[in-house]
Structure formats: structure tokens, C-alpha cells
């Protein structure tokens, strides 16, 4: 079902197309989750979003009728979801407490750098065009990340940076673990959401967060969960049919979407350097695809 959505794209470009689509979905999901967490506890909202995500992807996987992954792959998917789900809750908290245009790229940069270096060490260096695309993508993320004078208070570290960095490490762990899972991307995504709901539910119990979501927060949770799980399934497909580092670097450009939405909806400051970073992000994709 996933591949049939892109039947008009040559097989060699399908992983890139899936990764680019995941960029838009993940960027929108993070904006919805971060915005919703301003009105509700981040762990409660994330746990609720995972329930919605599980329901959607289970329906898709069941409709496909594919076989379940092997036990080892299911374990890797569960571990990936457990770490990734907890990291996502921390990330939503960071987005809610700080500037989305700053915290989102920090998590993306760390989340991309660690698995990219690991994949290059395991599989060898990619082509020169792909490496050029990686460099341009990193520059793009850095330009989008550059601190702005507005909103930094007394000049100290902006709010949410530490949490965003921790979330980035968690995202990197998700990428590396999900890379070990083989089989139907839909079923792997389903199992990962079982793990993510488990970890966030435990966190809700530990922090004794009130189990309350108003209608607006619940709506943002539904949007975040559905977009996030669809993006995860697309990433899993791209990872299975291409290189891990290429899929990770391209999908890590999602802050561009989050930043744009924060600018449009929340009127966050948008400097010309961030605009240059967005252009660099657009230029990086075809370079990576050319490899």
C-alpha cells in the first residue's frame, strides 16, 4: 500500500520520495504536538497521540494483510518505540517551553548526526554527491538553528535547549533500533507504537500527571499522532529500500516545516538566515537523491 502511493516514481527515487513526504508529516506533527503541549501535560498528550497512532496504523496494517515481522524485529521495533516515544514527549515539552524555531532543529541535528556517522562506519561512505548533500543539509539545519536575539531573555541559554538535545539523542536511538527491524513497515510501526505508549504511560504514572485533555489539546494530539505514525512508516520503508544515513538526513529536515508553521501561526521571528537555511535544505535533497 505504501509503495502504491508513489507508483509514478522510479524505484531508485522511491526512498527519497518517502523521506521527503515524511519531512512534511513530521514537521506538522511536531508543531501540533508542541502547540498542544502548551495546554496539557506533554506525557499525557503524547500517550494519547500514540493511542490514536496505533489505531490508525493497525487498521492500515490489517488491511494490507501482510505477515507479522519476525520476533527479533518486533523486539527491535518495541525498543525503538519505547525510546522514541519517551524522547518525543520530552521534545514536545521542549517545543512548548521554548521557541519552536530553535528547539526543533537542535533535536533534528543530533538525531541525524549520530545514526549517520554510525551508518557510514558500518556501510562505508556514500557517493560524493550524497556527501555534498549531507554537508549542505547540516549547514541548513545549523542556519535554521542559529539563536535569535528575540526571546532569549537575559542572554542565557534559551528555554528548552537541554530537553531538545536529550530528545535528539533519543531520536538517534530510535533510528538505529528501527534499522534492525525487518518486515512490513506498517506492522513495524504498529509494534513501535505499542512500545512508545508503554514508555509514555509509565512516565505519566511516575510524574502523576493529571489525566485531562481539553478538546483543543485532544485535537492536536490526534493530528500529531496520525501524522507522526504515517511519517514513521514512510521512514521505515525508505530505510529498508535505501541507506539509513540518506533516510535520516533527509527526514531530519523536518524542522523547516515546524519553523514555517511557527512563523505563520505563532508569528515567531524568522530571520533571513533561517530563510537561507530553508533554501539550503531544499537544495540538499536532490544532491542526496543523485547519489
C-alpha positions in Angstrom: 0.0 0.0 0.0 2.8 2.4 0.9 4.7 1.8 -2.4 1.5 2.0 -4.5 1.0 5.7 -3.4 4.2 6.5 -5.4 3.8 4.2 -8.4 4.8 7.0 -10.8 8.2 7.4 -9.2 11.2 5.2 -10.3 12.3 2.6 -7.7 15.6 4.3 -7.2 14.0 7.5 -6.2 11.2 6.0 -4.1 13.2 6.1 -0.8 13.9 9.8 -1.3 10.2 10.5 -2.1 9.1 8.7 1.0 11.7 10.6 3.1 10.6 13.9 1.7 6.9 13.2 2.4 7.9 12.2 6.0 9.6 15.6 6.4 6.2 17.4 5.9 4.3 15.0 8.1 6.9 15.0 10.9 7.2 18.8 10.8 3.4 19.2 11.0 3.2 16.6 13.7 5.8 18.3 15.9 4.1 21.6 15.6 0.8 20.1 16.6 2.3 18.2 19.5 4.3 21.1 20.7 1.4 23.6 20.5 -0.9 21.1 22.2 1.6 20.6 25.0 1.3 24.3 25.9 -2.3 23.5 27.1 -1.7 20.0 28.6 0.9 17.7 30.2 3.4 16.6 27.5 3.5 13.0 28.6 -0.3 12.7 28.7 -0.8 14.3 25.3 2.0 12.1 23.8 0.5 8.9 25.3 -2.9 9.9 23.9 -1.4 10.6 20.5 0.2 7.2 20.5 -3.2 5.6 21.1 -4.5 7.4 18.0 -1.4 6.5 16.0 -1.7 2.8 17.0 -5.4 2.7 15.9 -4.7 4.2 12.5 -1.6 2.1 11.7 -3.2 -1.1 13.0 -6.1 -0.5 10.6 -3.7 0.0 7.7 -1.5 -3.0 8.6 -4.6 -5.2 9.0 -6.0 -4.0 5.6 -2.7 -4.9 3.9 -2.8 -8.4 5.3 0.9 -8.8 5.4 2.7 -11.2 7.7 3.9 -10.1 11.1 7.7 -9.4 11.4 10.0 -12.0 13.0 10.3 -12.0 16.8 13.7 -10.3 16.7 12.4 -7.5 14.5 9.4 -7.0 16.8 11.7 -6.7 19.8 13.8 -4.1 18.0 10.6 -2.2 16.9 9.3 -2.2 20.5 12.6 -0.9 21.9 12.8 1.7 19.2 9.2 2.9 20.0 9.9 2.9 23.8 12.9 5.2 23.5 11.4 7.2 20.6 8.1 7.7 22.4 9.8 9.0 25.6 12.0 11.2 23.5 9.0 12.6 21.7 7.3 13.6 24.9 10.4 15.4 26.1 10.6 17.0 22.7 7.0 18.2 22.8 7.8 19.7 26.3 10.8 21.5 24.8 8.7 22.8 21.9 6.1 24.1 24.4 8.6 25.7 26.8 10.9 27.4 24.2 10.9 28.8 20.7 9.9 26.1 18.2 12.2 27.6 15.6 15.2 26.9 17.9 14.4 23.7 19.8 13.2 21.7 16.7 16.5 22.0 14.7 18.6 21.1 17.7 16.8 17.8 18.2 17.0 17.2 14.4 20.7 17.9 14.2 21.6 15.4 17.0 19.1 12.9 15.8 20.7 12.9 12.3 24.4 13.1 13.2 24.6 10.1 15.4 23.0 7.5 13.1 24.6 9.0 10.0 28.1 8.5 11.5 27.2 5.0 12.6 25.9 4.0 9.2 28.9 5.4 7.4 31.1 3.4 9.8 29.1 0.2 9.1 28.4 0.5 5.4 31.1 2.8 4.1 31.0 6.3 2.7 28.3 7.2 0.2 28.9 8.9 -3.1 30.4 12.4 -3.4 27.1 13.9 -4.4 25.4 12.4 -1.4 28.2 13.6 0.9 27.8 17.1 -0.6 24.1 16.8 0.2 24.8 15.8 3.8 27.1 18.8 4.3 24.5 21.1 2.8 21.8 19.6 5.0 23.9 20.1 8.1 24.5 23.7 7.1 20.8 24.1 6.5 19.9 22.8 10.0 22.6 25.0 11.6 21.3 28.1 9.8 17.8 27.3 11.0 19.1 26.7 14.5 21.1 29.9 14.9 19.9 31.6 18.1 17.9 34.8 17.6 18.2 37.8 20.0 14.4 37.8 20.5 13.0 35.5 23.2 16.3 34.7 24.9 15.6 36.7 28.0 18.7 37.9 29.8 21.1 36.4 27.3 21.4 33.0 28.9 20.6 29.6 27.3 17.2 29.7 25.7 14.4 27.6 27.3 14.0 24.1 26.0 17.5 23.6 24.6 18.6 20.9 27.1 15.4 19.0 26.6 15.7 19.3 22.8 19.2 17.9 22.9 18.1 14.9 25.1 15.3 14.3 22.7 17.7 14.3 19.8 19.7 11.5 21.4 16.5 9.6 21.8 15.6 10.1 18.2 19.0 8.8 17.1 18.5 5.7 19.2 15.1 5.2 17.5 16.7 5.4 14.1 19.4 2.9 15.0 17.0 0.4 16.6 14.3 0.6 13.9 17.1 0.0 11.3 17.5 -3.5 12.8 13.8 -4.3 12.3 12.8 -6.0 9.1 9.4 -6.8 7.6 6.2 -4.9 6.9 6.8 -1.2 7.6 3.2 -0.9 8.7 3.4 -3.7 11.3 6.8 -2.5 12.5 5.3 0.9 13.0 2.4 -0.7 14.9 4.7 -2.5 17.3 6.8 0.6 17.8 3.7 2.4 18.9 3.0 -0.2 21.5 6.5 0.5 22.9 6.1 4.2 22.7 2.7 4.1 24.5 4.2 1.8 27.2 7.1 4.2 28.0 5.0 7.3 28.0 2.2 5.7 30.1 4.8 4.7 32.7 6.1 8.3 32.7 2.5 9.6 33.2 2.2 7.3 36.3 5.6 8.3 37.7 5.1 12.0 37.4 1.4 11.6 38.5 0.2 13.8 35.7 -3.5 14.7 35.7 -5.3 12.6 33.0 -7.1 15.6 31.5 -7.1 16.9 28.0 -9.4 19.7 26.8 -11.0 19.4 23.3 -8.3 21.6 21.7 -5.4 19.6 23.2 -7.1 16.3 22.2 -7.5 17.5 18.7 -3.8 18.5 18.4 -2.9 15.1 19.9 -4.9 13.3 17.2 -3.2 15.3 14.5 0.2 14.8 16.0 -0.3 11.0 16.4 -1.7 10.3 13.0 0.9 12.4 11.1 3.8 11.0 13.3 2.9 7.4 12.6 2.4 7.9 8.9 5.8 9.6 8.8 7.4 6.8 10.8 6.0 4.2 8.4 7.4 6.2 5.4 10.8 6.4 7.1 10.8 2.7 7.8 10.2 2.0 4.1 12.9 4.5 3.0 15.3 2.9 5.4 14.6 -0.6 4.2 15.0 0.3 0.5 17.9 2.7 0.8 20.7 3.7 3.1 20.0 4.6 6.7 22.1 7.8 6.6 20.3 9.1 3.5 16.8 8.5 5.0 17.9 10.0 8.3 19.5 13.2 6.9 16.5 13.9 4.6 13.9 13.3 7.2 15.8 15.4 9.7 15.0 18.5 7.6 11.5 18.4 9.2 12.3 21.5 11.4 11.9 23.6 8.2 8.2 22.7 8.3 7.9 23.3 12.0 9.7 26.6 11.7 7.4 27.7 8.9 4.3 26.8 10.8 5.6 28.6 13.9 6.2 31.7 11.8 2.8 31.6 10.2 0.7 30.6 13.1 2.6 31.8 16.2 4.3 34.8 14.5 7.7 33.7 15.7 10.7 35.7 14.5 12.0 34.5 11.1 15.4 35.9 10.1 16.9 36.0 6.7 19.5 33.4 7.9 16.7 30.9 8.5 15.3 31.7 5.1 18.7 30.9 3.6 18.7 27.7 5.7 15.4 26.6 4.2 16.7 27.2 0.7 19.8 25.1 1.6 17.5 22.3 2.9 15.7 22.3 -0.4 18.9 22.1 -2.4 20.3 19.3 -0.2 17.5 16.8 -1.2 18.3 16.4 -4.9 22.0 16.2 -4.1 21.4 13.3 -1.8 19.0 11.7 -4.3 21.6 12.0 -7.0 23.8 9.7 -5.1 
